[in-house]
Amino acid sequence: MNSTKRNILITGGAGFIGSHVVRRIVAKYPHYNVVNLDKLTYAGNLANLTAIENASNYTFVKGDITEATFINELFEQYQFDGVIHLAAESHVDRSISNPLEFVITNVIGTVNLLNAAKKLWNANIDNAVTDKKFYHISTDEVYGSLGAEGLFTEKTAYDPHSPYSASKASSDHFVRAYFDTYKLPAVISNCSNNYGSFHFPEKLIPLAINNIKQMKPVPVYGKGENVRDWLFVEDHAAAIDLIFHEGKIGETYNIGGNNEWKNIDLIHLLCKIMDKKLNRAEGTSASLITFVKDRAGHDLRYAIDSSKLQKELGWKPSLQFEEGLEKTVEWYLTNEEWLNNVTSGNYKEYYTAQYSKR
């Protein structure tokens, strides 16, 4: 294990993926000083971090990456030598209704962080910085849509189809531009769809779990023919940990679960698991499936080739999808209070009040 003392900034650490990364890094590297920066929007929830909130090597800061002055002051205060950047607006439907919000957060916010790192680390063409790292986490959606065959590789041309994926593609380009222009020590990863605990229930799997639990309709876009590669969030957090510590500067790594599923097949599997867990007659949950109008610009298929990450850094997924999905269902059924607080919105009031007391 790396024993070097470091000051690490993790952005978006109160969100779904970010909270898994924060908990892992704080627990695994007690000699690191970890600062979690999160704006606490609707998807940011400090209840995701109760396991480590009192750790001596952990600090939470509420703030907005779009505020350049604040970001510069934060970098100066904590003297970060590593950044793991996850903060982003990420829901495609929301990007369709309000694309500018995605541009501001995902593009301008990322550039603010890049500028702050560049300034603090004095990164420029004549100063090759080797003891720092700016790690930008992105998505497979920047690559566009696949046909029935083929996989996204790190060399696949960008072809974003939604305002969300366009904003992430732009932020990726800025990170690479800062590496090329200023020699900022940067690395990027693009991941497939994540699933697991602490996932905000507007996304497909937690939404379906919650609706089935309450015997509400389970919406499926179009005919459910869209294909996604599903990655267990704890496997993603492990990959982020590995890439941050061992990934080569200037490189891109794709992270995928090697688990392609049509949406409708996934939902049918989920329905079977829910019937079993809730002691309902087989077919009860499936009767809730409701097909709805397809999303505008809905990509047909995503599939990640993660062989580079596996060969060069030795990472591989730990779970098959069926096992991971059952584990996920069990978590949501066991953590009803968390789910009820999120769906009701009560978590915002409670944790905002708790934060204001500190």
Stockholm file with secondary structure:
# STOCKHOLM 1.0

chainA/1-358         MNSTKRNILITGGAGFIGSHVVRRIVAKYPHYNVVNLDKLTYAGNLANLTAIENASNYTFVKGDITEATFINELFEQYQFDGVIHLAAESHVDRSISNPLEFVITNVIGTVNLLNAAKKLWNANIDNAVTDKKFYHISTDEVYGSLGAEGLFTEKTAYDPHSPYSASKASSDHFVRAYFDTYKLPAVISNCSNNYGSFHFPEKLIPLAINNIKQMKPVPVYGKGENVRDWLFVEDHAAAIDLIFHEGKIGETYNIGGNNEWKNIDLIHLLCKIMDKKLNRAEGTSASLITFVKDRAGHDLRYAIDSSKLQKELGWKPSLQFEEGLEKTVEWYLTNEEWLNNVTSGNYKEYYTAQYSKR
#=GR chainA/1-358 SS CCCCCEEEEEETTTSHHHHHHHHHHHHHCTTEEEEEEECCCTTCCGGGGTTTTTCTTEEEEECCTTCHHHHHHHHHHHTCSEEEECCCCCCHHHHHHCHHHHIIIIIIHHHHHHHHHHHHHTCBTTBCCCSCEEEEEEEGGGGCCCCSSCCBCTTCCCCCCSHHHHHHHHHHHHHHHHHHHHCCCEEEEEECEEESTTCCTTSHHHHHHHHHHTTCCEEEETTSCCEEEEEEHHHHHHHHHHHHHHCCTTCEEEECCSCEEEHHHHHHHHHHHHHHHTTCCTTTTGGGEEEECCCTTCCSBCCBCCHHHHHHHCCCCCSCHHHHHHHHHHHHHHCHHHHHHHHHTHHHHHHHHHHHTC
#=GC SS_cons         CCCCCEEEEEETTTSHHHHHHHHHHHHHCTTEEEEEEECCCTTCCGGGGTTTTTCTTEEEEECCTTCHHHHHHHHHHHTCSEEEECCCCCCHHHHHHCHHHHIIIIIIHHHHHHHHHHHHHTCBTTBCCCSCEEEEEEEGGGGCCCCSSCCBCTTCCCCCCSHHHHHHHHHHHHHHHHHHHHCCCEEEEEECEEESTTCCTTSHHHHHHHHHHTTCCEEEETTSCCEEEEEEHHHHHHHHHHHHHHCCTTCEEEECCSCEEEHHHHHHHHHHHHHHHTTCCTTTTGGGEEEECCCTTCCSBCCBCCHHHHHHHCCCCCSCHHHHHHHHHHHHHHCHHHHHHHHHTHHHHHHHHHHHTC
//
